[in-house]
Amino acid sequence: MAKAAAKNNDSSANIGFEAKLWLAADKLRNNMDAAEYKHVVLGLIFLKYISDAFEEMRAKLVEGKGDYAGSDPEDADEYRAENVFWVPKEARWSHLMAAAKQPTIGKVVDDAMVALERDNPRLKGVLPKDYARPALDKHRLGELIDLISTIALVQPSPQPSPTGITSDLAALPPSRMASSSIRGGSEAESEGKSTSHRSVDLLGRVYEYFLTRFASAEGKNGGQFYTPSCVVRTIVEMLAPYKGRIYDPACGSGGMFVQSEKFVLEHGGRIGDLSIYGQESNATTRRLAIMNLAIRGIEADFGPEQADTFRRDLHKDLKAQFVIANPPFNDSDWFRKDDDVRWQYGVPPKGNANFAWVQHFIHHLAPDGYAGFVLANGSMSSNQSGEGEIRKAIIEADMVDCMVALPGQLFYSTQIPVCLWFLTRNKLPSPAGGITNDLAGVVGQPSQMASSSIRGAGGEGSRRDRRKETLFIDARKLGTLIDRVHRELTDADIARIASTYHAWRGDPLTPSPLAGEGGGEGAYQDTPGFCKSADLDLIKQHGYVLTPGRYVGAEEIEDDGEPFEEKMTHLAAELNGQFAESAKLEKQIKQNLANLGYVLEQTS
């Protein structure tokens, strides 16, 4: 069942060939540690994609038609003008393929990486350059290059269909449409001819798939660079970051940013509508993030180098519309400065950084900003070392908008259950104005409205007054096991959580969480066992504990209409029958054992 569920679950980047690629690449890993091997593989995939995109652009320049008439295919500026990396001859994939069987292939790859960084300042210090090390089997490296060569990481843009939905989406079943781009031909044209190598983001999905598998292979250490995509998607769908500044001070491999950009594109926006700011303390993980965004044409400010967020905040003056993060859980090894300006609600304890992160997020929120982040469940109820007082102060400041309890087994790095916090500086009603202009094109088209998560965001549209109120969602029963130890939230699960929040918030055109997977419009209402809107007085009665289970109550059980006395009579009869059957089986087993010479003692 787990395998079947995983096959039909749309919460991961599963497009077929990358699973085969992973199996083949993993065979070539031999005895190399997964943490080391991921840089070997991901670096080559990055190089292959950069080279393929370059060759696609070069073919247009050589052809010299239309806007490319008179262009020089050897002019690096022609490529940079179209947001395509310039690839010198020694870094082109064809050059690596020709040398794949040579014993010097490691040095050839290193030289290619050095040349790419030399000619593309954005990549300086990012790419792995240790393929020539003796410990790396050069024969297997050549086989890996041959394997990656079999995959076309560049595909032409899908052509818009007469219905206005791109051809690659038209083939999707309706259930997939909720998380897919609904984009007309005019938008595809507006993105420009040069971005066709990104329109079907094969490398991005291969990269994400490999990050997932490496996180699984590394176990606990995998959580240092990867947040499960279903968790990221849940946060992004709830925050709905259409445009503005987005900040992740513990950005890992950049998954939060990638999903935010996907959200923008899927809801009619453009790459660049978000200004991205990130920070990462681990140098190798930071390089993964830069590559992850570079292959998608996403520009971001990661600061000049890796740095500890608490020791050295690289974006001190930043005030972001959206803060989105998955910081280390219950970190006891962190740097604290007692008079730090960020400790507005109390000095966090040295033994746990949870509320240091919370206050760091608040510090960087703009006046209209929203924060969505992952924390361990203990953050909702702990009263140790002053944490309860800090949480109380944040609640009293009316910043807690929503709390979501997630199911266990979502993370590769830990089996402990986690929760999502959503904070905001402004719960006042936003000005009435209906929906935003970029969504107006789908209003009045029921088929598209039903399959899209259409809502206002970032202060746009109309929201109700939510002062002194907090929404609690208990999603612990959601999710599907994809193997014995890992669970994922499905598209339907994510849609239910996000649409509940948007309905409660009063966002326009919000699909009702009660309308099933097909969506639909409807007002928010409390659902026993799942969601509850609580006022500040109720939270005070619960001692400022934010655990959703305390508020949502028990799920309602349907009354089957059978009177209690009748039900007990037939249940007792059924139980007596089972006792009789049990006695009969016990007698038969004892007889069989006696025939074999084993007599069991009688029990009183």
Order of alpha helices (4+ residues) and beta strands (2+ residues): alpha-alpha-alpha-alpha-alpha-alpha-alpha-alpha-alpha-alpha-alpha-alpha-alpha-beta-alpha-beta-alpha-beta-beta-alpha-beta-alpha-beta-beta-alpha-beta-beta-beta-alpha-beta-alpha-alpha-alpha
